[in-house]
Amino acid sequence: MPNIRTLAGDTLIYGLSTILTRMLNYLMVPYLTRVMTTGEYGVVTDLYSLIPFALVVLTLGFESGYFRFAGRAVDEKEKNKIFVTLWVMVIAVASLFGGLVSLFIGQISSGLGYGDTPELIYLTAFIIIFDVVTAMPFARLREQRRRLTYVGIRLTSVVVNLALCFVFYSLQGRTGAEWVLWANFVASVVSLVLLVPTVWGIAWCGDDAILRRVTVYSLPLLISGIAGTAGEFIDRQMIKWLMPPQIAMSELGIYGATTKLAVIMVLFTSMYRLAAEPFFLAKFAKGDFERQTKLAMRLYIAVAVLIFAGVMIFKPLIMQIVGINFREGEHLLPILMAANALAGVVLNLSWWYKQQGRTWMAIAITGTGLVVAVVLNIALVPRLGYEGAAWARLACEVAMVIVSFYLMSRNAGSEFKESTL
């Protein structure tokens, strides 16, 4: 039976590896903000805001579905059948996406504002395809608790990405945003190659009944994931389209660099999610599950508060990480840190309905957040610029916490009606 010590141990292992991986990735922020203009970095920020949205859509919400159904499988053979069924479907969707991008590259590039540089859209699309294809094998490693393999592949990918950026921009003297994308594309290919041995020898036998059950469970998560990711990243697009064209990309570059500095909170939430998702979606006795979620929430909030306080104390020093032209976004850092911390609270408040299979509630939560984000971005960005986008992001997370807690208090078991905090 899983317990909070299992969660803490997995979080620690994922945490140490994630810290190392993100630290290497973090080196790209001070590096790129010194070799690129604010406008060029704005292009990178813009394109990278599209990738998470596409990943949510194309993975179909199957990662959470896999954890839930694999956690209830009777043996390894059934787990493999679930994995193969879902992975084949994801590969088919990724292939369809690639075909559509190739057919309509002109229209897509023009619609996104890159009519003169369609190669940027091609590169972004191929990064998305490879990341979608590797999503399920990575989920399988987490479900199997093959943490070192998972960490090793992720770490190798980041090292390749960082090394190629250095080669392109420093050794070869390249300029522009496309070389960041080329480095990422190669790193994504490396990840897929390294994952092949982890799935080698699996019997390729799908099951339509499994696909139907997981789809019914995952579809609300897919819809909510689309709304949630849109709410989280729509601020970048709003800055791009609502600010005057002559300054939009430069403003977006400054905003994007500041969001990277707030990654410390994202780092903690990410390492927690990596351990918590397979942990809380496994099979539990009801009373034990409720006690574990309450304790996990308290521990998460305690650590998040400490991280926030530490960043605020050392904020002037942290701002030195980015190039001097990007430091005017310093006042956004506490707003973005608070928003990232609340995203983790929303995550903690999702375990109960995912465990009970009531995933439709996620639509109400993320839908509310998306509406708040869109309305406030439209109202604030033309007046306040990227500061308005930051406040809209925080309001989005506050709204989702309120709705999450309300739904939990009204719909969960009697013990859940006590204060989760």
C-alpha positions in Angstrom: 0.0 0.0 0.0 1.5 3.4 -1.0 2.1 5.9 1.8 3.4 9.4 2.3 6.9 8.1 2.8 6.8 6.6 -0.7 5.6 9.9 -2.1 8.3 11.8 -0.2 11.0 9.4 -1.3 10.0 9.6 -5.0 9.6 13.3 -4.8 13.1 13.6 -3.4 14.6 11.4 -6.1 12.7 13.2 -8.9 13.5 16.5 -7.2 17.2 16.0 -7.1 17.2 14.9 -10.8 14.8 17.7 -11.8 16.9 20.3 -10.0 20.0 19.1 -11.8 18.1 18.9 -15.1 16.5 22.3 -14.7 19.8 23.9 -13.5 21.4 22.8 -16.8 18.3 24.1 -18.6 18.4 27.2 -16.5 21.9 28.0 -17.9 20.2 28.7 -21.2 18.4 31.7 -19.7 21.4 33.9 -18.8 23.1 32.6 -21.9 20.4 33.3 -24.4 19.4 36.6 -22.9 23.0 37.8 -23.5 23.4 36.5 -27.1 19.9 37.3 -28.3 18.0 40.6 -28.5 14.7 41.0 -26.6 12.9 40.7 -29.8 14.6 37.4 -30.8 13.9 36.0 -27.3 10.3 37.2 -27.8 10.0 34.9 -30.8 11.4 32.0 -28.7 8.9 32.8 -25.9 6.1 32.9 -28.4 6.8 29.6 -30.1 7.5 27.8 -26.8 4.1 29.0 -25.5 2.5 26.9 -28.3 4.2 23.7 -27.5 2.6 22.9 -24.1 -0.9 23.5 -25.6 -0.2 21.2 -28.5 1.2 18.5 -26.2 -1.9 18.5 -24.1 -4.1 18.2 -27.1 -2.1 15.5 -28.9 -1.5 13.2 -25.9 -5.3 13.1 -25.4 -5.1 13.2 -21.6 -3.8 9.5 -21.7 -1.0 10.0 -19.2 -3.3 10.3 -16.2 -5.6 7.6 -17.7 -2.6 5.3 -18.0 -1.6 5.8 -14.4 -5.1 5.1 -13.1 -5.8 2.0 -15.2 -2.3 0.6 -14.9 -2.4 1.1 -11.2 -5.4 -1.2 -11.1 -4.1 -3.9 -13.5 -3.9 -7.4 -12.3 -0.5 -8.2 -13.7 2.3 -6.8 -15.9 0.8 -8.3 -19.0 -2.3 -6.2 -18.6 -0.3 -3.1 -17.9 1.6 -3.7 -21.1 -1.6 -4.1 -23.1 -2.9 -0.8 -21.6 0.4 0.9 -22.5 0.5 -0.3 -26.1 -3.1 0.5 -26.7 -2.7 4.1 -25.6 0.7 4.6 -27.2 -0.4 3.4 -30.6 -3.3 5.9 -30.5 -1.0 8.7 -29.5 1.4 7.9 -32.3 -1.4 7.9 -34.8 -2.6 11.3 -33.6 1.0 12.7 -33.8 1.3 11.4 -37.3 -2.0 13.0 -38.3 -0.8 16.3 -36.8 2.5 16.2 -38.8 0.6 15.5 -42.0 -1.8 18.5 -41.4 1.1 20.8 -40.6 2.8 19.8 -43.9 -0.3 20.3 -45.9 -1.3 23.7 -44.5 2.1 25.1 -43.5 1.5 28.3 -45.5 -1.8 29.1 -43.8 -0.5 28.1 -40.3 2.6 30.2 -40.6 0.7 33.3 -41.8 -1.9 32.9 -39.1 0.7 32.8 -36.4 2.6 35.8 -37.8 5.5 33.8 -39.3 4.6 34.0 -43.0 8.1 34.9 -44.0 9.8 32.2 -41.8 7.7 29.0 -42.1 10.8 27.0 -41.1 10.2 28.1 -37.5 6.8 26.6 -37.5 8.1 23.4 -39.1 10.8 23.0 -36.4 8.3 23.7 -33.7 5.9 21.1 -35.1 8.6 18.4 -35.2 9.6 19.2 -31.6 6.0 18.7 -30.7 5.7 15.4 -32.6 8.7 13.8 -31.0 7.7 15.0 -27.5 4.2 13.6 -28.1 5.6 10.2 -29.2 7.9 10.0 -26.1 5.2 11.1 -23.6 3.7 7.6 -23.0 7.1 5.8 -22.7 8.1 8.4 -20.1 4.8 7.9 -18.3 5.5 4.1 -18.3 8.9 4.6 -16.7 7.2 6.7 -13.9 4.5 4.1 -13.3 7.2 1.4 -13.1 9.2 3.6 -10.7 12.3 3.3 -13.0 13.4 6.6 -11.8 17.1 6.4 -12.7 16.3 5.5 -16.3 13.7 8.3 -16.5 16.2 10.8 -15.0 19.1 9.7 -17.2 17.2 10.1 -20.4 15.8 13.5 -19.4 19.2 14.7 -18.3 20.9 13.6 -21.5 18.4 15.4 -23.6 19.0 18.7 -21.7 22.8 18.4 -22.0 22.4 17.8 -25.7 20.1 20.9 -26.0 22.4 23.1 -24.0 25.6 22.0 -25.8 24.1 22.5 -29.3 22.9 26.0 -28.3 26.5 26.9 -27.3 27.8 25.4 -30.5 25.4 27.3 -32.7 25.5 30.7 -31.0 29.1 30.9 -29.7 31.2 28.6 -31.8 29.4 29.2 -35.1 28.2 32.7 -34.4 24.7 32.1 -35.5 21.9 34.6 -34.8 18.1 34.4 -34.7 15.6 32.1 -32.9 15.7 29.1 -35.2 18.9 27.7 -33.7 17.2 27.3 -30.3 14.6 25.2 -32.1 17.2 23.1 -33.9 18.9 22.3 -30.6 15.7 21.3 -29.0 14.7 19.2 -32.0 17.9 17.2 -31.9 17.5 16.7 -28.1 14.0 15.4 -28.6 15.2 12.9 -31.2 17.9 11.7 -28.8 15.2 11.2 -26.1 13.2 8.9 -28.5 16.3 6.9 -29.4 17.2 6.4 -25.8 13.6 5.3 -24.9 13.5 2.5 -27.6 15.3 -0.1 -25.4 12.8 0.6 -22.6 9.9 -0.6 -24.8 11.7 -3.2 -26.8 10.1 -6.6 -26.8 6.7 -5.5 -25.7 3.9 -7.5 -27.3 2.1 -5.2 -29.7 -1.5 -6.1 -28.9 -4.1 -3.4 -28.5 -7.5 -3.7 -27.0 -10.5 -1.6 -28.1 -12.3 -2.1 -24.8 -9.3 -0.6 -22.9 -9.2 2.3 -25.4 -12.8 3.1 -24.8 -12.6 3.0 -21.0 -9.5 5.1 -20.9 -10.9 7.6 -23.4 -14.1 8.0 -21.3 -11.9 8.7 -18.3 -9.4 10.9 -20.0 -11.6 13.0 -22.3 -12.7 15.4 -19.5 -9.0 15.7 -18.5 -8.1 16.5 -22.2 -10.7 19.2 -22.4 -9.7 20.6 -19.0 -6.0 20.3 -20.0 -6.7 22.4 -23.1 -8.4 25.1 -21.1 -5.8 24.9 -18.3 -2.8 25.2 -20.6 -4.5 27.9 -22.6 -5.1 29.8 -19.4 -1.5 29.4 -18.3 0.1 30.4 -21.6 -2.4 32.7 -23.2 -0.7 35.6 -21.5 2.2 35.3 -24.0 -0.2 35.4 -27.0 -2.1 38.3 -25.5 1.1 40.4 -25.2 2.0 39.5 -28.8 -1.4 40.5 -30.3 -2.6 43.2 -28.0 0.6 45.3 -27.6 1.7 47.7 -30.4 3.4 45.6 -33.1 6.7 47.6 -33.0 7.3 46.7 -29.3 5.3 43.5 -28.9 8.1 41.0 -29.4 10.5 43.0 -27.2 7.9 43.2 -24.4 7.2 39.5 -24.8 11.0 38.7 -24.6 11.2 40.6 -21.2 8.1 38.9 -19.9 9.3 35.5 -21.1 12.7 35.9 -19.4 11.0 36.9 -16.1 8.7 33.9 -16.2 11.9 31.8 -16.5 13.1 33.3 -13.2 9.9 32.2 -11.6 10.8 28.6 -12.6 12.1 27.8 -9.1 8.5 27.4 -8.0 7.6 25.5 -11.2 10.6 23.2 -10.5 9.2 22.2 -7.1 5.7 21.7 -8.4 7.0 19.7 -11.3 9.1 17.3 -9.2 6.2 16.9 -6.8 3.8 16.1 -9.7 6.1 13.5 -11.2 6.0 11.5 -7.9 2.4 12.4 -6.9 0.5 11.6 -10.0 1.2 7.8 -10.2 1.1 7.8 -6.3 -2.4 9.3 -5.9 -3.9 7.5 -8.9 -3.0 4.1 -7.6 -5.4 1.9 -5.6 -6.1 3.2 -2.1 -8.3 2.4 0.8 -10.7 5.4 1.0 -9.8 6.6 4.5 -6.1 6.2 3.8 -6.3 8.1 0.6 -8.0 11.1 2.2 -5.5 11.3 5.0 -2.6 11.1 2.6 -3.9 13.9 0.4 -4.4 16.2 3.4 -0.9 15.6 4.6 0.5 16.1 1.2 -1.3 19.4 0.8 0.1 20.7 4.1 3.6 19.7 3.2 3.4 21.2 -0.3 2.2 24.6 1.0 4.9 24.7 3.7 7.6 24.1 1.2 6.1 26.5 -1.4 6.0 29.3 1.2 9.7 28.8 2.1 10.6 28.9 -1.6 8.6 32.1 -2.2 10.2 33.8 0.8 13.7 32.7 -0.3 13.2 34.1 -3.8 11.9 37.4 -2.4 14.9 37.8 -0.1 17.4 37.2 -2.9 15.4 38.8 -5.7 18.0 41.5 -6.6 20.6 38.7 -6.9 18.3 36.4 -8.9 17.6 39.2 -11.4 21.3 39.2 -12.3 20.7 35.9 -14.0 19.2 37.5 -17.1 20.8 40.1 -19.4 20.6 43.8 -18.4 18.0 44.5 -21.1 15.6 42.0 -19.5 15.8 43.2 -15.9 13.0 45.7 -16.0 10.5 42.9 -15.4 11.8 42.5 -11.8 8.5 43.7 -10.3 6.7 40.8 -12.0 8.6 38.1 -10.1 6.5 37.9 -6.9 3.3 37.9 -9.0 4.5 35.0 -11.2 5.9 33.1 -8.2 2.6 33.3 -6.4 0.7 32.1 -9.5 3.0 29.1 -9.9 2.6 28.2 -6.2 -1.2 28.3 -6.6 -1.0 26.0 -9.6 0.4 23.4 -7.3 -2.5 23.9 -4.9 -4.9 23.3 -7.8 -2.9 20.1 -8.6 -3.3 18.9 -5.0 -7.0 19.6 -5.1 -7.4 17.4 -8.3 -6.4 14.0 -6.8 -9.8 13.2 -5.3 -11.9 13.6 -8.4 -9.2 11.8 -10.6 -9.2 9.0 -8.0 -13.0 8.7 -8.1 -13.2 8.9 -11.9 -15.1 12.2 -11.7 -12.8 13.9 -14.2 -15.5 16.1 -15.7 -15.0 18.4 -12.7 -11.7 19.4 -14.2 -13.5 21.1 -17.0 -15.4 23.4 -14.7 -12.1 24.3 -12.9 -9.9 25.0 -15.8 -12.7 26.5 -17.8 -13.3 29.1 -15.1 -9.5 29.9 -15.1 -9.5 30.3 -18.8 -12.4 32.7 -18.8 -10.8 34.8 -16.1 -7.5 34.8 -17.9 -9.0 35.9 -21.3 -11.2 38.6 -19.8 -8.4 40.1 -17.6 -5.7 39.9 -20.3 -8.0 41.8 -22.8 -8.8 44.4 -20.1 -5.3 44.8 -18.7 -2.6 44.1 -21.3 -3.5 47.1 -23.5 -3.3 49.4 -20.4 -0.5 47.8 -18.3 1.5 45.8 -20.9 3.1 42.7 -19.6 2.3 43.6 -16.0 -1.4 43.2 -16.8 -0.6 39.7 -18.2 1.1 38.8 -14.9 -1.9 39.9 -12.8 -4.3 38.1 -15.1 -2.2 34.9 -14.7 -2.4 35.2 -10.9 -6.2 35.8 -11.0 -6.6 32.8 -13.2 -4.9 30.5 -10.6 -6.9 32.1 -7.7 -10.1 31.4 -9.5 -9.2 27.8 -10.1 -8.3 27.3 -6.4 -11.6 28.7 -5.3 -13.6 26.5 -7.7 -11.5 23.4 -6.9 -12.1 23.8 -3.2 -15.8 24.5 -3.6 -16.3 21.4 -5.7 -14.3 19.3 -3.3 -16.3 20.5 -0.3 -19.6 19.9 -2.1 -18.9 16.6 -3.8 -16.2 14.6 -2.0 -16.6 12.2 0.9 -17.4 13.4 4.4 -13.8 13.4 5.5 -13.0 15.7 2.6 -15.4 18.3 3.9 -13.0 19.0 6.6 -10.4 21.7 5.9 -7.8 20.3 3.5 -5.3 22.9 4.8 
